């Protein structure tokens, strides 16, 4: 394999061809960054958190493939991943994960000590998550913490402290992650059962659609409370309404229990996250009518 082909495989490893994971990490980080700064995050914070999110998501993908290598070869959707198919080695995978994590860590060195300290916890959670599918019945909850840890870090970077609002938003993100990743887990449920893995789609069984609906309800309720407490205007509520409509659409898709429709519901959560962010952005930038 020449250098060009190897670089292409590295790109597939860190999912450069599938930005949905990065977006699901970015939206909660942006919510926190804008609300913590009352709509005025500095350019350097936006750049640092955008870069850090992209790098850590990519590193997380490499760690995930390393952890799941013995299982991915038996799952239809993951059989052709670079590590599983033998196109790159385990050593290369770990080196890439390490390099990306190091670059992400260096990118936050200009921030305060609280944010830097939280980054170590974020890294630990990112490493632990892929292994939780072996013993934890709802690993999607851990994913929610991993995907939402940009929230407390954003608050810390802006305020140099962690108000209750930061933890409340993180809890909201956990419920959101359970909702969208349960839909994702429904795609691989048959394979996961055969392999003895644990996912929320298996744990919730025939009640998975009801649980997804409940998680959306809790998530949106908490985000409504945060908007109310922050005094956000009508534009935020329009954004939240858009998110609510997205959640209804997702539920209609997962109700079919069709693999491709469940995957579509998962991917469409990007628009739910974007709707909330646009509501936050407009609430701070525009006057009420």
N, C-alpha and C positions, 0 to 999 in steps of 0.2 A: 504494500500500500504506500503510495507516494504522499508527500506532505499535504498536498491539496485535499486528497481523499481523507486523510487522517483528520484534518481540520474540519472537514464536513461532518465526520462522525462525532467530533467533539461538540460541534454545534447542535447535533441531534441529541447528544447526551444531556446538554444543559437546556434543551427545549427551546432554542431560539426560533424554531419553526412553530412553536405553540405558545404564544404570548398570554394566553388566558390566565395562566397561573400567576404571572407577574402582575397582571391587572387586578386580580383578586387580592393581591398583597398591597398594591398601590392605593386602591380606593380608600380602605380604612386608614391608611397612613395619612393620606391627604385630608380626610375628614378631620382627623385629630390635629394635624398641622394648622389647618385653617381656623378651626374653632379655638384652639389653644391661643393662637395669635390674634384672635378676633378679626380674622379676615386679612391680616397683613403679615404673612410669613415672609421672611427675607429671601432673596434670590438664592443665597448660598445654602440656606436650609432646604429649599425646594430641590436644588441640584444634589445636595448630599444625600437626602432621603430617597430621591428617585434613583440615583446611582446605587446606593446601598441596597435598596429593595431589589433591583434587578440582579445585582451580584449575588445576594443571599438566596434569592429564588433559584438561580442557576446552580449555586453550590448545593442547595437542598435537593435538587433533582439528581445530582451526581451521587449524593449520599443515599438517596432513596433507591437508586438503581443498584448501588453496591449492596445495600441491605436486602433488597428483594431479588437479587440475582438468581437464587436457587428456586424461586417461585415463578418469576416472569416468563421463563421458557415454557411454562405450562398454561399460560394465559394468552388467549388469542390476541388481545389488544397489544400485548407487550413483547411478544416473541421476537420481534425484529429490532428491538432496541440495541444500540451499539455494544453495550457490555454483554447482554444476554446472548447476542448472536456471535460473540467472540471477535468482533471487529476491533475492539479496544480491550485492554486488560484491566484487572482490578486495581493494579498499581497506578495506571494512568488515571483511572477514575478518582482515586483518592488524592492524587497530586493536583488534579484540576479543582476538586472541591476545596483543598487546602489553599491553593493560590487565590481562588475567588474570595474565600473567606478572609484571607489576609488583606487583599486589596480593599474589601469592604471595611475592615477594621481600620486600616490606615486612612480611609476617607472620612472617618468621624473624629479624627484626632484633634480637630479644631473646636470640637464641641465640649460642653462641660463634663465634669467627672461623673455625674449621675448618669448621663446618657452613655458614656463609655462603659461604666459598670454594668448597666442594663444590657449592653451588647453581648457580654459574656453569657448572660442568662439566655438571651435570644439564640445564641449559637448552640448552647447546650440543648435547648428545646428542639432546634432544627435537627440535631444529630439523633436525639432520642426518638422523635416522632416515627420514623420509618420502621423502627423495631417494635412499636406498640401494637402492631397488627398481629403479633404473635401471642399476646397475653391480655390485651385490654379490649373489652367488648365494644367500646365506642371510640376507636382511635380518632374519629373525626373531631372529637372534643379537643384532643391534643393538637390536631391540625389547626383548629380555630385559635388556639393560643399562639402557635407558631406563625400563622398567617396574620395574626392581629398584634404581634408584639411591637410592630412599628408604632402602635397607638401610644403606649406609655413612653416609648422612646421619643416620640414627637413632642408630647407634653413636657417631658423632662428637658428636651433641648430648648423649648421656648420659655418655660417657666422656672426651670431648675428645681422643680418639685413635682410630685405626683398627686394631683387632686383626686377626689373620689370620682369625678366625672371620667377620668382616664380609665379607671378600672371598670366603671359601668359600661363604657364603650367597648372595652375588651370583652366583657361578658356578652354584650350584644353580638360582637363578631363571632364568638364561639357558637352561639345559636345559629347565626347565619351560615357558618362553615358546616355545621351538622346538617343543615337543610340542603345546601348545594352539594356537599360531598356524599351525602346519602344517595342523592340522585345519581352521582357519579359511580358510587359503589354498586348500584343496581345494575350497571352495565356489566360488571364482572362477577356478579353474585354466584352464578353457577360454577365458575372456575374457582372462586374463593372457597366455596363450600367443599369442593373436592380436595383442595389443598389444606384445609383445616385452618384457614386464616380467619381472623375476626374483623368484621366491619359492622357499621350500624345497619346496613341493609339486611344483613343476616340476623343481627340481634333483634331488630324490630319486627322482622318477619312480615306477616301480612298486614301489620299496622304501620308499615313504613311511610305510606302516604299521609296518614293522620299525623305522624310525628313530624314529618317535613312541614306540614301546614302549621302545626303548633310552634315549631322553631321559628318559622317566618313571623308568626304572630308575636312571639316574645321579642325577637330581634327588632321588629318595627315599632313595638310598644316602647322599648327602651330608647330607641333613636328619637321617638316622638317626645319622650320625657326630656332627653338631652336638649332637643331643639327648644322646648318650652323653657327649661331652666336657663338656657343661653340667650333667651329673648330674641330668637331668630324670627324674621318676618314671614309674610305670606309665601315668598318664593321658596323658602325651605319646605313649607308644607306642600307646595306643588311638586317639588322634587320627591318628597316622601310619598305622595300619592302615586307618582310614577313608579316608585319602587313597589308599592302595594299592588299595582296593576301587573307589574312584572311577576310578582310572587303568585298571583292568581293564574297567570299564564303557565308558569312552571308547574303548578299543581295539576293543571289539565293535562300537561305532557306526561308527568310521572304516573298519573292515574292509569294510563294505558299499560304501564310496565314494559313497554317496548324499549329494547336496548338503545336504539338510535334516538328515540324521543327523550329518553332519560338523559342521554349524553347532550342532547340539544338543550335541555333544561339547565344542565350544569353550565354549559358555555354561555347561556343567555344571562347568567348572573352578573356578567360584566356590565350589562346595561342597567341592572338594578343598582349596582355600586356607583355607576356613573351618574345615574339619576339623582341619588342622594348628594353626591359631590357637587353637581351642577346647582342643586337647590341651595347648598351651603354657600357656594361661590356667589350666586345671584343675591342671596340674602344679605351678604356683606357689601356687595358692589352696587346694588340698586336700591332705590328708595321704594317704600311701599306705595301702592296706588290707592 
